[in-house]
Amino acid sequence: MAPIRDIANRFDLLRLAAALAVFVAHGDFLYRLHLPVPFPGHSLGSLAVYVFFFVSGYLVCQSWAREPVWRLFWIKRLTRIFPGLVVAVAFSVAVVGWATTTLPSAQYWGASTTWLALLNNAAGLATLQTLPGVFESNPFARTVNGSLWTIRYELAMYSMLAVLAWSFRGRRWVYPLAAGALAATWLLARAGGWDARLEAAGDRGWTDVFRWRDFCGFGVPFFLGSTFAAYGLRFRPWMVGIAMAAAGVALWAGSEVARQAAVWLLIAFGALAVAFGGQPAGVANPSTTRTDISYGVYIYAFPIQQAMTQWCLALGWPLVVCMALALTLVLPLAWLSWYWIEHPCLRFAQRMIRKA
């Protein structure tokens, strides 16, 4: 496959909007256990995560096409995910957890669960989400950073794309084939109750890490994004019509299968329309001055929102105040994460790649 040109787009803005949508969905849920559900079976947060996976699939496919080398590919992927993640997890444990725990400091730091949670989440697994004495009285009790569990699926998609692209020598048809195979697997897993059977078997170590409905549900938009990138699809007005028709099916269809398929199409064509609609056809400049705080918003919001929920409920303050206070803390943390951690690490990775 020939290298894909990087056309001007609004992907950073789209990812920021998705991160803020997750923030809104979690804020409502953490405060009063209410989930905004735009379409039956699909919360606002889940739709936003689908957007993340679509954009990621698009951009990661471009990255592989430019430099189809395993070592360089993983340098870029790992430096994008882990520096910000490790610092955010350390902040959750050492600042948020320590400040909100009901236990004495010595007991908090002496508990093995504190250190296990730190290592588990910093490694991208996010299967241990509790810290001793932290958020035990919140409406959604004990969970410290409930957003991080999607990162392990993101890493799985990177691996799957690299294996497929390398195995099939970058042939473009492998991406729509992967999207179709994952959609079919989602249908088979639903019909066969694969996840329920894993849970009934009592293998918590496996079911805590992997669920078919999540792997396939995220994989379809990821590989739709890769497909659009590989074939160089650009915005056309008819894509808006597909997105609107898909939204109607997702809203009114009586079949779960039809709704799921419609949501995937809505995310794919809607995200492409937002990213490229009205954009010039020239090649984008990969500017070193870009600011992308979406990842920082995503990895810092949940613990901050939990802390603000605990505080605001104790004081009797309403949800809107709780969310405003959380946002005033999350946005500066996300900005610092980008400029002090994520962006410097990405520049360091680029220097490593140029020397390779």
Buried (B, 14 or more C-beta within 10 A) or exposed (E): BEEBEBBEBBBBEBBBBBBBBBBBBBBBBBBEEEEBBBBEEBBBBBBBBBBBBBBBBBBBBBBBBBBBEEEBBEBBBBBBBBBBBBBBBEBBBEEBBBEBBEBEEEEBBEBEEBEEBBEBBBBBBBBBBBBBBBBBEBBBEBBBBBBBBBBBBBBBBBEBBBEBBBEBEBEBEBBBBBBBBBBEBBBEBBEEEBBEEBBEEEEEEEBEBBBBEBBBBBBBBBBBBBBBBBBEBBBBEEBBEBBEBBBEBBBEBEEEEEBBBBBBBBBBBBBBBBBBBEBEEEEEEEEEEEEBBBBBBBBBBBBBBBBBBBBBBEEEBEBEEBBBBBBEBBBEBBBBBBEEBBBEBBEEBBEBBEEE
